[in-house]
Amino acid sequence: MLRGLLSFRGPYRILNFAWFAFFLTFVVWFNYAPFSTVIREDLHLTVAQARTISLCNLALTIPARIIIGMLLDRFGPRITYSALLVYAALPCWAFAAAQTFDQLVLSRLAMGIVGAGFVVGIRLVGEWFADKQIGLAQGIYGGWGNFGSFAAEAFLPAIAFGSAFLYAGHENWRFAIALSGCISLVFGVLFYKNVQDTPPGKEYQRPTRDGGMEITSRKSFWALILTNVPLFGAMALIAWRLKLVKFLTPAAMYGVWVFLAALFVLQTYQAFKVNREVVLGEKTYPSLDRYQMGQVFVLELAYAVSFGSELAVVSMLPEFFEHTFNLSHQLAGPVAASYPLMNLISRPAGGLISDKVGSRKWTLTFMIGGVGVGYMVMSQIHFGLPLPIAILLTMGCAFFVFGGAGATFGIVPLIKRRVTGQIAGNIGAYGSVGSVLYATTYSLLPQTVEVRLSFKCWEWRELSLHSSVHFC
């Protein structure tokens, strides 16, 4: 596989374009995280406001992944991914120019749509690779693309610091974020000119009807409706969080809730409209043409645990290392990047193991179990623990997190080919649901407090208040 990637021919050429497109969407999607403390100080935000911006980054990703999945199945990966990459420049530039908290929130909400790009490559890679290679190919796509979160945390601060000669003070973060948008726009044009939806001679299969996800049994229809409830619940939770920081008034929050409820009813109606004959018992799919929503739901939960936690951890880890180990802003980003760094090997490893072991189910089970153990171990990181040990614990946890995500999408393209985009969209949306739950919990936690023992004095420091008290 590696030799093929270097050859840049046939399906490997498409895979290279796909993972780099995903890589750029993650660079722009996560370009706030390495600058969270700098932006907070620069624009005089509260800790709660800064954490809410991270949450807003995830909000519209939930509906966007479902909608993008539908557009993908209808128009194909080439047009869909190109349009998304070009669009990504707009919220980047808006965020780079923002002067108020409200402007930051609006631009990050718009940026959440970019997080749906992952879904497009799942279908594209699935079209170009055989089933026996699909796990590793999807792992490379997901792992190397996810590496964009590492690049954002490791290199954007360096770009901002290096551009200090152009912009004094903290203004250089604006340059780095705007630049990431420019690069995304240029690559969007290149992607459109160099990628094809399918290999020569292969027809791109489209759903028989648009407007809703195609299911193949009455039981799966009701399961689909139930699995949509958490998607709208997560968006309602974000609206409540925006009310707490006074971005929304109580009346506006209730208005959002009513809108979400109406949207849920509309989506349910559209799903019924597309699958009416199946729900009413007028049509029965042959057994070989069926798939069960239960399979999709298991993968949704697995992705909520793996990728969902990844999104939340990547967003808060630079701040955590900066405060816990007293690191400079320039150093905290690269140290925190040790977590997404594992994407390079663990996500492809998850896909490869699922290809080779023969049981994709047990590969996924093992990886998700490792996620739980990894986070319990990682929870023991504290001031006083040597920093290299903390980094190793972080990377060990990350191996299972990204391996679990890779194993999940090693299964997705095999469920039902012609609706792969919509299935991937729903599963991807659950990744955002998980991240919203984790990020909301984090945003409600008390502000960081450190207790240190230095010589014979206790030092209590409330970081958010920039004050300290000594007890000798």
N, C-alpha and C positions, 0 to 999 in steps of 0.2 A: 504493500500500500504506500509506504513512504517513497519508494522508487518511482511509483506512478505519479505521486504528487509533484515530485521534482521534475518529471517529464512535461508536466503542464499540457497533457494531451487527453482527448476524449473525455470520459467522465471525471477524470482527475482535474482537468482544467475547470470544469463546472464546480467541482468541490472546492477548489481554491478560491474562485470568485464568491461562492456561497459563504464560506467561513469568514472571508475578509469583510463581506457585507455585514454579516452578523457582528463581527468584531467592531466595526465602526458604529453600529447602532448602540452597542454597549458602551463604547467610549463616550458618546454624547449623552446616553441615558444616565451614566454614572459620573458625569463631569462635575456634579455638585459636591459629592461626598468628600473629595480631598480638600475642598475649600470651605467646608461647613463652618469651621471655627473662624477662619479669616473673614468670610462674608458676614458672620454674626457680629464680629467686632466692627467691621467696616460700615455696616448699615445699622448698627446699634439695635440688633434684634435680641429678644429674650431667648433663653434656652428652649422654652416651649415652642416659640415661633420657628427656630432653626430646625427642631425635630419635626415639626409639622410640614416643613418644606420637603423633607425626605419622604414623608408619607404621601404628599401630593404627587410626588414623582411616580408613584405606583398606581394612583387612582384610576385613570382612564385606560391603563393597560388592560384592565379586566374586560371591559366591553370591546376594546380595540382588538384584542386577540381573537374574539369571536367573530367580529365584523371582518377583520383582515382574513380570517380563515375562509369566510364565505366569498370574499372578493378574489382570494387566491384560487379557489376551485373554479370560479367563473372566468377570470381573466388570465390566470397563469402566473407563475413566479416572476417571470422577466419584467412584466409591466408593474406588478404589485411591489416588488422589492425596489425597483428603480424609483418609483414614485415616493416610497417611504424614505429612502435615503435623501432624496432632494428635499422633501418636506422637513427632515430633521434639522436642516440649517436654520429654519425660521424660529423655532423655540430656543435654539442655541443663541441666536443673535438677540432675541427678546430678553433672555435671561442675562446675557452679558451687559445689556443696556439698562437693566432694571435699577430703579432708585428707591423703591419702597417695598414693604413686605407684600402688599397686594399684588404688585407687579411680579415679584418673585413667585408667588403662589400660582398666578395665572400661567406664567411661562412654564412652570414645572408640571402643571396639569396638562398643558399641551404637549410637553415632552413625553408624558406617559404613553402616548400613542406610538412613539418610536420603539418602545419596549415590545411591541407586537411583532417586530421584524423576525424574531426567531422562528415563528410559525411557518414563514414562507420557505425557508431553507429546508425544513423537514420534508415538505412535499417535493421540492426541487431535487434534493439528494436521493429521495426515494424513487424518483423517476429514472435516475441515471445509474443506479447500482442494483445488482442482483440481491435476492433475499439472503444468500449466504454471506454477503459482505455488508449488509445493511447496518448491522450493529456497530461495526468499527467505523464505517463511513459516517454514520450519524454521530458517533462519539467524537470523531475528529471535527466535524462541523460544529457540534455543540461546545466541545472543549476548547478548541482554538478560537472560536467566536466569543465564548465567554471570557477568554483572555483579555477582551476589551476592558473589562472591569479592572483587571490588573494594570493595564496600560494607563487607564484614567487615574488611578491612585498613585502609580509609580512615576509617570512621566509628565502629567499635566502640571504638578507643582514645580517640576524642574523647568518646564517651558515658561511658566509664570515668573519664576525667579530669574530666569535668563533674560526675560523681556523687561526687567526692571529699568533698563536704560531708556526704554521708550515711555514707560508709565511709572511715575513715582508712587511710593507707598504701596497700598494694597490693590491699586487699580490693575495690577498686572494679571489678576485672576480673570478679569474680563477678557483680556487678550487671549488667554489660553482656551477659554470656553468658546469664544467666537471662532477661533482657528479650527477647533474640532468640527464646528458646523460647516465651515468652508470645505474641509476635506471630505466630509460626508456628501456634500452636494456634487463635488467633482467625481467621486467614485460612483454616485448614482447614475451619472451620464455614461461612464465607462461600462457599468454593469449592463445597462440597456443595450449597448452596442456589441457586447461580447458574449451574451448568455442566450441559450435556447431553452425552451421549456422541457423538451424531451429529446432523446437521441433521434437521429434521422430514421424515418420510417415508423416510428412509434407514435400512436395517437394519444393526445392528452385527454384523459377521461374526465368528463364533467358530470356533476350531479344532474339527475333527470329534471329536478325542479330547483328554483332559487328561492331564497327567503327564509329557509330554516334547515335544520340538520335532518338528513334522511336517516330514519331508523327502520328496522326490519321486523319488528314484532310489537304488539300492543303493550306488552309488559315493559319493553324498552322505552316506549313513549312516555309512560308515567315516570320511569326512572330518570329520563332526560329532564322532565319538568322539575323533579325534586332536586336534581343536581344543580339546577340553575338558581335555586334559592340562595345558597351561600354567595354566589357571584354578586347578586344585588344587595345582600346583607353587608358584604364588605364595603360596597360603595356607600351604603347608608351610614356605616361606621365612620368612614372618612368625613362625611358631611357633619356628623356629630363632633368629630375632632376639630373641624374647622370652626364650628360654633364656639368651642371652648377657648380658642385663641382670638375670638371676635372677628374672624373673617366673614362669617355668616351670622346673621341675626337669627334668633329662634324661629321667626316666621319664615325666613329663607330656608332654614334647615328642614322645617316641616314641608315646605314647598318642594324641596329636593326629594324628600321621602315619598311624597305623593307622585311626583314624576317617575321615580324609580318603580313604584308599585304599578303605575300605568304602563311603563315600559315592559315590566314582567308579564303583565296580562297580554300586551301586544305580541311579545315574543312567543308566549304560549299559544296564542291564536295562530301565529305564522307557522309554528311547528305542527299544529293540528292540520292547518291548510295543506302543508306539504305532504303530510302522512295520513291524510283523511281515510283513504281506502284501507290502510293497515289497521288504524285505530277502530274503524267500524266493522272490521272483519271481512271487508270486500276483496281484499288482496292478501295473498300469502306468499312470502318469499321462499324459494327453494332452500333447503337446509344448507347447501354449499354457498349460498349467497347471503346468509344471515350473519349478524354479529350481535353480541349482547352488550347492553349499556353497563352491565355489571363489570365487564372487563375495563371499560372506559373509566368507570368510577374508581376502581382500584388504582389505576394509573393516575387519576386526578389526585387522589390522596397521597400517593407516593411523591408526586411532583410538588404538592403543597408542602410536604415535609422537607424535601431536598432543595429544589430550586427556590421555594418560598423562603426558607431560612437563609439561603445564600443571598438573596436580594436584601433582606433586612440586615444581615451581618455585614455585608460589604458597605452598606450605607452608614453604619455606626462604628465600624472597627477603627478607622483612623482617629476619631475622637477618643475612643476607648484607650488606645495605646498612647496617645498624646498625653492624656490625663493620668493614666495609671502608672506610666513609667517616666513621666516628666520629660517627654521627648519634644523636640522642636517640631513645628508644623512641617518643615521640609523633610524631616526624617520619619515622622509618624506615618505619612502616606506610603512610602516604600516598605516600611515594616508591616503595615496592615495589608499591603499587597501580597504578602506571603500566602494569604488565604486564597484569593483568586488565582494565584500563580499555579496552584495545583490543577487548575483546569487543563493545562497542557497535557498532563499524563493521565489523570484520574478519570475524566469523562470518556476519552477514547478507551481507557482500560475497562471501564464498565461495559461499553459496547462490545469490545473484543471478547471479554469473558462470556458475555451472553451469547455471542456467536459460537464460541468454542466449547463451552460447557454442555450445551445442548438443552439446558433448562433455563430459559429466560426468567421464568417465575422465581426460581430459587436464587438466581443471581440477584434479582431485584430485592428479594426478602433479606438476603445477607447484607446488601448495601444499606438498606433502610435501617436494619438493626444496628449497623455500625454508626449511622448518623446519631442515633440516640446515645450510644456509649461515648462517641466523640464529643458531643456537646456537654455531657456530664463531666468529662475530663477537662474540657476547655473552661468550664465554669470555675475551675480551681486556680485560674490565672489571677495573680494579685501582685501588688507592690511587694517587693522583697524576693520574688521568684526571679532567677536570672533571665534576662531578656531572651537569650538563645533558646532556653527551655520553653519559654512562652511561645516563641515562633514555631518550634517543633510540634508542640501540642496543637497549635492552630492549624498547621499543615496536615497533621494526622487526621484531625476532624474533617478538614476540607476534602481529603481523599475520598471519604465515604459519601460526603454531601454531593460532590460532583459525579462520583461513580454511580450513585443512585439515580441522578438525573440522566446520565448516559444510558443506564440500563433501562430506564423508563421509555426513552425514545428509541431504544433498540427494538421495542415491541410495537410502537404506534403505527408505523407504516404497514405493518402486517395485518392490521385489523380489517380494514376495508379501503381498498386503494382509491376509489373515486371520490370518497369523502374524507380522505386523509387530512386535507386542510382544515376542515371543520372539526374533526376529532382532535387534531393537534391544537387547534384554537381553544377548544374547551379545556383540554388538559393544561395548556399553557396558561389559561386564565386562572386555573386553580393554583398555579405557582404564584400568581399575583395575590390571590386570596390569602394564601399562607403568609406571604410577605407583609400584607396589610395587618394581619392579626399579630405577627411578631413585632412589626414596627409600631403599631398602636400601643401594644403592651410596653414597649421600651419608652415611647414618648410620655407615658403616664408614670414612669418610675421617678423616684426622687432624684434631684440633681446630684451629680457626682460628688461624693464626699470621700476624702482620703484621710486615713489615720496613720501616722508614721511615728516610729520610735527612732530618735536621733540622739546619740549619746545618752543623757539621762533626762531628756525632755520629750514629752509627748507633743506632737504638733497636730492640731485639728485644722484642716483647711477646707472651707467651702468654696469650691472652685468657681461656681457661678457668681459668688458674691465678691471674689477676689479679696478675701480676708483670711486671717489666720489667728489662732489663739494658742499660746504655749503654756504647758503645764510642766513645771520642773520639780 
